[in-house]
């Protein structure tokens, strides 16, 4: 099995075949005020925002695949990517493996695993679930300028999914793996308080999602 440039959007279903929203869809309800000045800045610099976003997304997709495919013992298909995208993606992967030297992965539970909550009626895909220093870790990979508050809400929801499915979660990490020299590597290990707060925010967004759907 090889990774492809375009991945089908994952659809999540309950056991009774009811379609439920994914974590990203739910958190899409949140306003992201930083995006407006960012897009305006690009526009003033003469940069096509849509093309810029697409290029960055492709690099991030491939960089993510380089890491998860290797952990899964799979080959990554780069045939549909440009040389620039491959170079940026390799930079992403390199930063992850540099981090891994000091955080040895002893066992890989799974990568890219979709899970669905029958209790809360939502789904999500776990990036990396692995054992480090005898502890089970959820690792969520990000590519971009940094780690943002909504990333914490996302991993809190993903951790809840793991726990509902009886997977132990000792640590939850967010790793920002940079694509270019103007981006930086960043890591956050979430505290119990951050996870609790993130889950509450996600849970309320989920409630709003279903209220809007019922309106």
NUNU-313785 format. One record per residue (C-alpha): chain; residue in three letters; x, y, z; residue number from 1. Coordinates in pm, 1 decimal. Each point is the difference from the previous one (the first is absolute). Example, Ala and Ser with C-alpha at 12.3 -4.5 7.8 and 13.67 -1.06 7.14 Angstrom:
% residues 2
+--------+---------+----------+----------+----------+-----+
: cadena : residuo :       xx :       yy :       zz : num :
+--------+---------+----------+----------+----------+-----+
:      A :     Ala :   1230.0 :   -450.0 :    780.0 :   1 :
:      A :     Ser :    137.0 :    344.0 :    -66.0 :   2 :
+--------+---------+----------+----------+----------+-----+
END
This chain:
% residues 215
+--------+---------+----------+----------+----------+-----+
: cadena : residuo :       xx :       yy :       zz : num :
+--------+---------+----------+----------+----------+-----+
:      A :     Unk :      0.0 :      0.0 :      0.0 :   1 :
:      A :     Unk :    133.6 :    344.6 :    -95.5 :   2 :
:      A :     Unk :    -99.2 :    349.1 :    109.2 :   3 :
:      A :     Unk :   -164.9 :    215.2 :   -264.5 :   4 :
:      A :     Unk :      7.0 :    374.8 :    -52.6 :   5 :
:      A :     Unk :   -372.6 :     28.5 :     47.2 :   6 :
:      A :     Unk :   -160.1 :   -200.6 :    276.4 :   7 :
:      A :     Unk :   -372.7 :    -60.8 :      5.5 :   8 :
:      A :     Unk :   -169.8 :    193.9 :    276.5 :   9 :
:      A :     Unk :    -64.2 :   -245.5 :    281.7 :  10 :
:      A :     Unk :   -365.0 :    -53.7 :     78.5 :  11 :
:      A :     Unk :    -96.3 :   -123.2 :    344.3 :  12 :
:      A :     Unk :   -300.2 :   -224.0 :     73.7 :  13 :
:      A :     Unk :   -158.5 :   -131.9 :    315.8 :  14 :
:      A :     Unk :    -70.5 :   -371.5 :     30.0 :  15 :
:      A :     Unk :   -354.8 :     65.3 :   -130.1 :  16 :
:      A :     Unk :    153.7 :    163.6 :   -313.9 :  17 :
:      A :     Unk :    -89.1 :    355.6 :    106.9 :  18 :
:      A :     Unk :    248.4 :    249.3 :   -143.4 :  19 :
:      A :     Unk :    163.7 :    216.0 :    269.7 :  20 :
:      A :     Unk :    236.5 :    299.1 :    -23.3 :  21 :
:      A :     Unk :    376.0 :    -19.1 :     28.8 :  22 :
:      A :     Unk :    201.9 :    196.5 :    252.4 :  23 :
:      A :     Unk :    120.5 :    249.1 :   -261.5 :  24 :
:      A :     Unk :   -354.3 :     66.8 :   -121.0 :  25 :
:      A :     Unk :   -121.9 :     65.6 :    353.7 :  26 :
:      A :     Unk :    283.9 :    239.2 :     81.5 :  27 :
:      A :     Unk :    -55.8 :    176.6 :   -330.2 :  28 :
:      A :     Unk :   -281.0 :    181.0 :    183.0 :  29 :
:      A :     Unk :    260.5 :    201.1 :    191.5 :  30 :
:      A :     Unk :    100.3 :    339.6 :   -131.2 :  31 :
:      A :     Unk :    366.0 :     29.9 :   -103.4 :  32 :
:      A :     Unk :     68.4 :    376.4 :      1.2 :  33 :
:      A :     Unk :    372.7 :    -39.7 :    -73.4 :  34 :
:      A :     Unk :    -77.2 :   -132.4 :   -348.7 :  35 :
:      A :     Unk :   -138.3 :    331.0 :   -130.2 :  36 :
:      A :     Unk :    310.2 :    217.8 :     56.0 :  37 :
:      A :     Unk :    220.6 :   -289.8 :   -113.5 :  38 :
:      A :     Unk :   -185.5 :    -31.0 :   -331.1 :  39 :
:      A :     Unk :     -0.4 :    377.5 :    -40.2 :  40 :
:      A :     Unk :    377.2 :     12.8 :     52.3 :  41 :
:      A :     Unk :     53.5 :   -262.3 :   -270.8 :  42 :
:      A :     Unk :   -227.6 :    187.1 :   -236.5 :  43 :
:      A :     Unk :    185.0 :    327.5 :     52.8 :  44 :
:      A :     Unk :    324.6 :   -183.0 :    -76.8 :  45 :
:      A :     Unk :   -145.3 :   -114.8 :   -331.5 :  46 :
:      A :     Unk :    -29.9 :   -364.2 :    105.2 :  47 :
:      A :     Unk :   -294.9 :   -206.4 :   -122.6 :  48 :
:      A :     Unk :   -147.8 :   -119.5 :    329.6 :  49 :
:      A :     Unk :   -176.4 :   -304.4 :   -147.8 :  50 :
:      A :     Unk :    314.3 :   -123.8 :   -175.3 :  51 :
:      A :     Unk :    209.8 :     66.3 :    310.6 :  52 :
:      A :     Unk :   -239.0 :   -198.6 :    218.3 :  53 :
:      A :     Unk :    -15.5 :   -287.8 :   -249.4 :  54 :
:      A :     Unk :    379.3 :    -20.1 :    -22.6 :  55 :
:      A :     Unk :     38.4 :      4.7 :    377.8 :  56 :
:      A :     Unk :   -274.7 :   -260.4 :     39.2 :  57 :
:      A :     Unk :    169.9 :   -234.7 :   -247.4 :  58 :
:      A :     Unk :    332.9 :     32.9 :    179.7 :  59 :
:      A :     Unk :   -169.2 :    -63.7 :    333.8 :  60 :
:      A :     Unk :   -190.9 :   -301.0 :   -132.8 :  61 :
:      A :     Unk :    316.1 :   -159.1 :   -137.6 :  62 :
:      A :     Unk :    207.7 :     82.8 :    308.5 :  63 :
:      A :     Unk :   -265.0 :   -160.0 :    218.4 :  64 :
:      A :     Unk :     -0.1 :   -305.3 :   -228.7 :  65 :
:      A :     Unk :    379.1 :    -35.3 :     10.5 :  66 :
:      A :     Unk :    -21.4 :    -37.6 :    378.0 :  67 :
:      A :     Unk :   -310.3 :   -216.1 :     38.0 :  68 :
:      A :     Unk :     84.6 :   -223.6 :   -295.3 :  69 :
:      A :     Unk :    343.6 :    -75.4 :    140.1 :  70 :
:      A :     Unk :   -149.0 :    -81.4 :    339.8 :  71 :
:      A :     Unk :   -248.6 :   -230.2 :   -173.2 :  72 :
:      A :     Unk :    271.9 :   -165.3 :   -211.8 :  73 :
:      A :     Unk :   -145.9 :    136.4 :   -322.6 :  74 :
:      A :     Unk :    145.4 :    173.0 :   -305.0 :  75 :
:      A :     Unk :   -101.0 :    359.8 :    -66.2 :  76 :
:      A :     Unk :   -100.7 :     74.4 :   -357.6 :  77 :
:      A :     Unk :    146.5 :    336.5 :   -107.8 :  78 :
:      A :     Unk :    -85.2 :    -30.6 :   -370.4 :  79 :
:      A :     Unk :   -267.5 :    272.9 :      5.6 :  80 :
:      A :     Unk :    209.5 :    254.0 :    189.7 :  81 :
:      A :     Unk :    239.4 :    266.4 :   -125.7 :  82 :
:      A :     Unk :    369.3 :     12.1 :     91.6 :  83 :
:      A :     Unk :    -68.8 :    303.0 :    221.7 :  84 :
:      A :     Unk :   -279.2 :   -181.3 :    181.7 :  85 :
:      A :     Unk :    215.1 :   -308.0 :     53.9 :  86 :
:      A :     Unk :    284.5 :    214.8 :    134.9 :  87 :
:      A :     Unk :   -229.9 :    175.5 :    247.0 :  88 :
:      A :     Unk :   -158.3 :   -328.9 :    104.5 :  89 :
:      A :     Unk :    340.4 :   -154.6 :     61.3 :  90 :
:      A :     Unk :     76.9 :    292.0 :    229.2 :  91 :
:      A :     Unk :   -317.5 :    -78.4 :    195.7 :  92 :
:      A :     Unk :     95.9 :   -364.8 :     36.7 :  93 :
:      A :     Unk :    359.8 :     80.4 :     94.7 :  94 :
:      A :     Unk :   -112.6 :    218.8 :    289.6 :  95 :
:      A :     Unk :   -221.6 :   -282.3 :    127.0 :  96 :
:      A :     Unk :    279.1 :   -257.2 :     -9.9 :  97 :
:      A :     Unk :    238.6 :    241.9 :    172.8 :  98 :
:      A :     Unk :   -258.7 :     32.4 :    276.7 :  99 :
:      A :     Unk :    -44.2 :   -378.2 :     11.8 : 100 :
:      A :     Unk :    370.9 :    -48.5 :     78.6 : 101 :
:      A :     Unk :    -72.4 :    131.4 :    350.4 : 102 :
:      A :     Unk :   -349.6 :   -148.1 :     19.4 : 103 :
:      A :     Unk :     50.2 :   -356.2 :   -117.8 : 104 :
:      A :     Unk :   -315.5 :   -163.4 :   -127.2 : 105 :
:      A :     Unk :      5.0 :   -347.5 :    153.3 : 106 :
:      A :     Unk :   -322.3 :   -127.8 :   -152.1 : 107 :
:      A :     Unk :   -243.2 :    131.0 :   -260.3 : 108 :
:      A :     Unk :   -360.3 :    -74.9 :     84.9 : 109 :
:      A :     Unk :   -132.9 :    145.3 :   -323.3 : 110 :
:      A :     Unk :     12.5 :    302.4 :   -231.2 : 111 :
:      A :     Unk :   -276.7 :    180.8 :   -187.0 : 112 :
:      A :     Unk :   -275.2 :   -191.3 :    180.2 : 113 :
:      A :     Unk :   -359.2 :    128.3 :    -28.4 : 114 :
:      A :     Unk :   -212.5 :    -37.7 :    314.1 : 115 :
:      A :     Unk :   -363.0 :     88.2 :     69.9 : 116 :
:      A :     Unk :   -166.4 :     87.0 :    329.6 : 117 :
:      A :     Unk :   -334.4 :   -170.8 :     50.2 : 118 :
:      A :     Unk :    -40.9 :    201.7 :    320.5 : 119 :
:      A :     Unk :     59.5 :    350.6 :   -136.1 : 120 :
:      A :     Unk :    -72.5 :    -62.9 :   -370.1 : 121 :
:      A :     Unk :    312.3 :    124.6 :   -176.6 : 122 :
:      A :     Unk :    306.5 :   -148.1 :   -166.0 : 123 :
:      A :     Unk :    367.4 :     72.6 :    -38.3 : 124 :
:      A :     Unk :    321.3 :   -146.0 :   -136.4 : 125 :
:      A :     Unk :    290.6 :    -66.2 :    233.5 : 126 :
:      A :     Unk :    336.6 :     92.2 :   -155.3 : 127 :
:      A :     Unk :    239.6 :   -206.3 :    211.1 : 128 :
:      A :     Unk :    -70.7 :   -219.6 :    301.9 : 129 :
:      A :     Unk :    322.1 :   -140.0 :    139.5 : 130 :
:      A :     Unk :    194.7 :    -93.0 :    309.9 : 131 :
:      A :     Unk :    284.9 :    225.0 :    120.1 : 132 :
:      A :     Unk :    184.7 :    -70.3 :    325.9 : 133 :
:      A :     Unk :   -262.2 :   -259.3 :     87.1 : 134 :
:      A :     Unk :   -286.8 :    247.3 :    -40.2 : 135 :
:      A :     Unk :   -268.0 :      5.9 :   -267.9 : 136 :
:      A :     Unk :     11.7 :    325.6 :   -192.7 : 137 :
:      A :     Unk :   -239.3 :    166.9 :   -239.4 : 138 :
:      A :     Unk :    208.6 :    208.5 :   -240.8 : 139 :
:      A :     Unk :   -175.2 :    245.2 :   -227.9 : 140 :
:      A :     Unk :    210.9 :    138.4 :   -285.5 : 141 :
:      A :     Unk :    -40.6 :    358.2 :   -118.6 : 142 :
:      A :     Unk :    175.0 :    188.1 :   -279.4 : 143 :
:      A :     Unk :     -4.4 :    377.8 :      1.7 : 144 :
:      A :     Unk :    106.6 :    307.7 :    191.6 : 145 :
:      A :     Unk :    -64.6 :   -144.2 :    343.4 : 146 :
:      A :     Unk :   -240.4 :   -162.9 :    242.0 : 147 :
:      A :     Unk :   -333.6 :    177.5 :     36.6 : 148 :
:      A :     Unk :   -275.5 :    -25.2 :    264.9 : 149 :
:      A :     Unk :   -232.4 :   -198.2 :   -230.5 : 150 :
:      A :     Unk :    271.0 :   -267.0 :    -31.1 : 151 :
:      A :     Unk :    -31.1 :    -59.0 :    373.4 : 152 :
:      A :     Unk :   -376.7 :    -33.2 :    -25.3 : 153 :
:      A :     Unk :     45.8 :   -247.4 :   -284.1 : 154 :
:      A :     Unk :    239.1 :   -230.6 :    184.8 : 155 :
:      A :     Unk :   -218.2 :     12.6 :    311.4 : 156 :
:      A :     Unk :   -283.7 :   -141.2 :   -211.2 : 157 :
:      A :     Unk :    232.1 :   -258.8 :   -155.9 : 158 :
:      A :     Unk :    116.8 :   -108.3 :    346.2 : 159 :
:      A :     Unk :   -363.8 :    -41.9 :    105.5 : 160 :
:      A :     Unk :    -57.3 :   -225.4 :   -301.5 : 161 :
:      A :     Unk :    295.1 :   -219.0 :     99.0 : 162 :
:      A :     Unk :   -120.9 :    -28.7 :    357.5 : 163 :
:      A :     Unk :   -353.2 :    -89.8 :   -107.0 : 164 :
:      A :     Unk :    149.4 :   -283.1 :   -205.8 : 165 :
:      A :     Unk :    199.8 :   -120.1 :    303.7 : 166 :
:      A :     Unk :    342.0 :    114.1 :   -122.2 : 167 :
:      A :     Unk :    208.5 :    133.1 :    290.6 : 168 :
:      A :     Unk :    125.3 :    355.7 :    -46.4 : 169 :
:      A :     Unk :    292.0 :    100.5 :    221.1 : 170 :
:      A :     Unk :    118.8 :    302.2 :   -198.0 : 171 :
:      A :     Unk :   -141.7 :    218.1 :   -274.8 : 172 :
:      A :     Unk :    249.2 :    183.5 :   -220.0 : 173 :
:      A :     Unk :    -31.1 :    249.6 :   -283.1 : 174 :
:      A :     Unk :    303.2 :     22.9 :   -228.5 : 175 :
:      A :     Unk :     31.8 :    280.0 :   -252.3 : 176 :
:      A :     Unk :    238.9 :   -125.2 :   -266.7 : 177 :
:      A :     Unk :    119.9 :    293.8 :   -216.3 : 178 :
:      A :     Unk :    -13.2 :      4.3 :   -378.9 : 179 :
:      A :     Unk :    233.7 :    294.4 :    -59.3 : 180 :
:      A :     Unk :    281.4 :    190.6 :    168.6 : 181 :
:      A :     Unk :   -238.1 :    274.6 :    116.5 : 182 :
:      A :     Unk :   -204.0 :   -253.1 :    199.0 : 183 :
:      A :     Unk :    115.7 :   -153.2 :    324.2 : 184 :
:      A :     Unk :    -29.5 :   -336.4 :    168.1 : 185 :
:      A :     Unk :   -223.6 :      9.5 :    306.1 : 186 :
:      A :     Unk :   -126.7 :   -255.3 :    248.4 : 187 :
:      A :     Unk :   -267.6 :     15.4 :    263.9 : 188 :
:      A :     Unk :    -76.9 :   -271.6 :    252.6 : 189 :
:      A :     Unk :   -347.2 :     84.4 :    121.3 : 190 :
:      A :     Unk :    -78.5 :     15.0 :    369.9 : 191 :
:      A :     Unk :   -307.8 :   -157.3 :    154.7 : 192 :
:      A :     Unk :   -144.7 :    348.1 :     32.6 : 193 :
:      A :     Unk :     58.7 :     83.3 :   -366.2 : 194 :
:      A :     Unk :   -161.9 :   -325.1 :   -108.1 : 195 :
:      A :     Unk :   -299.7 :     60.1 :    225.3 : 196 :
:      A :     Unk :    -42.3 :    356.0 :   -126.4 : 197 :
:      A :     Unk :     50.5 :   -106.2 :   -361.6 : 198 :
:      A :     Unk :   -261.4 :   -272.1 :     32.2 : 199 :
:      A :     Unk :   -253.1 :    242.4 :    151.4 : 200 :
:      A :     Unk :     49.6 :    241.4 :   -290.3 : 201 :
:      A :     Unk :    -30.8 :   -279.3 :   -254.6 : 202 :
:      A :     Unk :   -305.8 :   -143.8 :    177.1 : 203 :
:      A :     Unk :   -177.2 :    336.2 :    -14.7 : 204 :
:      A :     Unk :     87.4 :     39.3 :   -369.4 : 205 :
:      A :     Unk :   -143.0 :   -347.0 :    -58.0 : 206 :
:      A :     Unk :   -320.7 :    103.4 :    174.9 : 207 :
:      A :     Unk :    -24.6 :    310.3 :   -220.5 : 208 :
:      A :     Unk :     61.7 :   -213.3 :   -308.0 : 209 :
:      A :     Unk :   -294.8 :   -226.2 :     80.9 : 210 :
:      A :     Unk :   -223.4 :    292.0 :    102.8 : 211 :
:      A :     Unk :     65.5 :    170.0 :   -334.3 : 212 :
:      A :     Unk :    -66.1 :   -323.5 :   -182.9 : 213 :
:      A :     Unk :   -334.3 :    -38.0 :    177.9 : 214 :
:      A :     Unk :   -108.4 :    360.6 :    -62.3 : 215 :
+--------+---------+----------+----------+----------+-----+
END
